[in-house]
Amino acid sequence: MDEKTREQFWPALPFAEWSETCATLHMWTQIVGKIRLVQTPWINHSWHVTLYVTARGLTTSPIPHGLHAFEIDFDFIDHELHIKKSDGARRALKLQPQPVAAFYEAVMKALNTLELPVKIDMLPNEVENPIRFDEDKEHRSYDAEYANRFWRVLVQADRVFKDFRSRFCGKCSPVHFFWGSFDLAVTRFSGRPAPRHPGGIPHLPDQVTREAYSQEVSSLGFWPGSAAAPIPLFYSYAYPEPPGFSEAKVQPAASSYNAKMREFILPYDAVRTATSPDDVLLDFAQSTYDAASKLAQWDRAALKEIKPVLHSPSAQS
């Protein structure tokens, strides 16, 4: 892969360069995600709250509102937020430097104008020292270049994760973006119940966490970093973690087990600078899943990987 192609599809994403934008965007996605949350019927493991990667950004997908439906899309190319209603009405808001409180007010005003009133819980989830959305004037940065880079990384991670997901015939989550933890993830399930999760995630009800981890899982994801761990990385963990997991030999060599996070991590830069980023990331995904599923004695024969089904020719002659 030449350098021009690498920068186009696997751009550099040094956390220090966009940390303030990342923190602001985290709050903006929480506001949009909570709108989907309050309007959508509950689905196991909180799959009803997530956002999804699109060809231009992130979307809620259609959200019910009475007999109508609407969706909210982040566009990280034109840097706009689009709210589209099933009757054809729509609103566009500019993504630009502004306090979270101003973003919240603008989104709610647009929804009310579209006759889509929504009330959400005002405290962010899964963050320390949360600030109410309508009072948050601290987070106000938006660097369009880095927002676009972040989305471009998500596009590649989403593409490779979907390839990895397609190989598994057991229960598996969609590839989706969790706005609470601010990461893209895909999760495989063993089909067996898991021990009760201890909970304790900041500003997230324990019953939500315990339902999310009510079954044995092996999860793969991408996380852009935070102030506490300022490095973008891919991760893989098992719940419950089987004995010997932390000592497992996984690929590639750049990956390692992080005892604090209790997961294997692979720095994003080790993927983006590889000759074949796809192969490196798939090796990490496969080897960490193999370690988790073998050590936990999953029924791997029943969950064996499947070969892609070729598209059949048209029945029309």
Residue pairs with C-beta under 8 A, 6 or more apart in sequence:
1 10
1 275
1 276
1 277
6 272
6 273
8 152
9 152
9 155
9 156
10 152
10 153
10 156
10 271
10 272
10 277
11 149
11 152
11 153
11 272
12 149
12 269
12 272
13 146
13 149
13 150
13 153
13 224
13 232
13 268
15 22
15 224
15 225
15 226
15 230
15 231
15 232
16 230
17 146
18 143
18 146
18 147
18 149
18 150
19 225
19 227
19 230
20 139
20 141
20 143
21 141
21 142
21 143
21 146
21 147
22 146
22 150
22 182
22 224
22 225
22 226
23 139
23 141
23 227
24 100
24 139
24 140
24 141
24 142
25 142
25 147
25 150
26 124
26 127
26 139
26 179
26 182
27 100
27 103
27 124
27 133
27 136
27 139
28 74
28 100
28 103
29 51
29 58
29 74
29 177
29 179
29 182
30 124
30 125
30 133
30 179
30 180
31 100
31 103
31 104
31 107
31 120
31 133
32 51
32 60
32 72
32 74
32 81
32 107
32 179
33 49
33 50
33 51
33 60
33 179
33 180
34 49
34 120
34 121
35 60
35 63
35 72
35 107
35 111
35 118
35 120
36 48
36 49
36 51
36 60
36 61
36 63
36 72
37 48
37 49
37 120
38 118
38 119
38 120
38 121
39 63
39 64
39 65
39 118
40 48
40 49
40 63
40 64
41 48
42 48
44 211
45 173
45 187
45 211
45 212
45 214
46 178
46 208
46 211
46 212
47 173
47 174
47 176
49 178
49 179
49 180
50 174
50 176
50 177
50 178
50 179
51 58
51 59
51 60
51 74
51 176
51 177
51 179
52 58
52 59
52 60
52 61
52 174
52 175
52 176
52 177
53 151
53 154
53 155
53 158
53 175
53 177
53 184
54 73
55 155
56 73
56 75
56 76
56 77
56 78
56 151
57 73
57 74
57 75
57 76
57 77
57 151
58 73
58 74
58 76
58 151
58 154
58 177
59 71
59 72
59 73
59 74
60 71
60 72
60 73
61 71
62 69
62 70
62 71
62 86
63 69
63 70
63 71
63 72
65 116
65 118
68 85
68 86
68 87
68 116
69 85
69 86
70 83
70 84
70 85
70 86
70 114
70 116
71 83
71 84
72 81
72 82
72 83
72 84
72 107
73 81
73 82
73 84
74 81
74 95
74 151
75 81
75 82
75 95
76 95
76 144
76 147
76 148
76 150
76 151
77 148
79 94
79 95
79 96
79 142
79 144
79 147
79 148
80 92
80 93
80 94
80 95
81 92
81 93
81 94
81 95
81 107
82 90
82 91
82 92
83 90
83 91
83 92
83 93
83 107
83 110
83 111
83 114
83 116
84 90
85 114
85 116
89 114
90 114
91 110
91 113
91 114
93 103
93 106
93 107
93 110
95 142
95 144
95 147
96 142
97 140
97 141
97 142
98 140
98 142
99 136
99 137
99 138
99 139
99 140
100 131
100 133
100 136
100 137
100 138
100 139
100 140
101 133
101 134
101 135
101 136
101 137
104 133
104 134
104 136
105 134
108 118
111 117
111 118
120 133
122 132
122 133
122 134
123 130
123 132
123 133
123 203
124 130
124 131
124 133
124 203
125 180
125 202
125 203
125 204
126 180
126 181
126 201
126 202
126 203
126 204
127 202
127 203
128 202
130 202
130 203
131 138
131 139
150 224
153 222
153 224
153 232
153 268
154 177
154 184
154 222
156 277
157 184
157 222
157 234
157 281
158 175
158 184
160 277
160 278
160 281
160 282
160 285
161 175
161 184
161 186
161 220
161 222
161 285
162 175
162 186
163 278
163 282
164 186
164 220
164 282
164 285
164 286
165 172
165 175
165 186
166 306
166 308
167 305
167 306
168 188
168 303
168 305
168 306
169 303
169 304
169 305
169 306
170 188
170 189
170 190
170 191
170 302
170 303
171 188
171 189
171 191
171 215
172 186
172 187
172 188
172 189
173 185
173 186
173 187
173 188
174 186
175 184
175 185
175 186
176 184
176 185
176 186
177 183
177 184
177 185
178 184
178 185
180 204
181 223
182 223
182 224
182 226
183 221
183 222
183 223
183 224
183 235
184 221
184 222
185 219
185 220
185 221
185 222
186 219
186 220
186 221
187 217
187 218
187 219
187 220
188 217
188 218
188 219
188 289
188 293
188 303
189 215
189 216
189 217
190 215
190 216
190 217
190 218
190 293
190 296
190 298
190 299
190 303
191 215
191 216
191 298
191 299
191 302
191 303
192 215
192 216
192 298
193 214
193 215
193 216
194 213
194 214
194 215
194 216
194 217
194 239
194 240
195 240
196 210
197 206
197 209
197 210
197 212
197 213
197 214
197 239
199 206
199 209
199 210
200 206
200 209
201 209
213 239
216 238
216 239
216 240
216 296
216 298
217 238
217 239
218 236
218 237
218 238
218 288
218 289
218 292
218 293
219 236
219 237
219 238
219 239
220 234
220 235
220 236
220 285
220 288
220 289
221 234
221 235
221 236
222 232
222 233
222 234
222 235
222 268
223 232
223 233
223 234
223 235
224 232
225 231
225 232
225 233
229 261
231 267
231 268
232 267
232 268
232 269
233 265
233 266
233 267
233 268
234 265
234 266
234 267
234 268
234 271
234 281
234 284
235 261
235 263
235 264
235 265
235 266
236 250
236 263
236 264
236 284
236 285
236 288
236 289
236 292
237 261
237 262
237 263
237 264
237 292
238 245
238 291
238 292
238 295
238 296
240 296
241 262
242 292
242 295
242 296
242 297
243 295
244 295
245 257
245 291
245 292
245 295
246 257
246 259
246 262
247 257
248 257
248 264
248 288
248 291
248 295
249 287
249 291
250 264
250 284
250 287
250 288
250 291
251 283
251 284
251 286
251 287
252 266
252 270
252 274
252 280
252 283
252 284
254 266
254 267
254 270
255 264
255 265
255 266
255 270
255 284
255 288
256 264
256 265
257 263
257 264
257 265
258 264
258 265
264 284
264 288
266 280
266 281
266 284
270 280
271 277
271 280
271 281
271 284
274 280
292 298
293 300
293 303
294 300
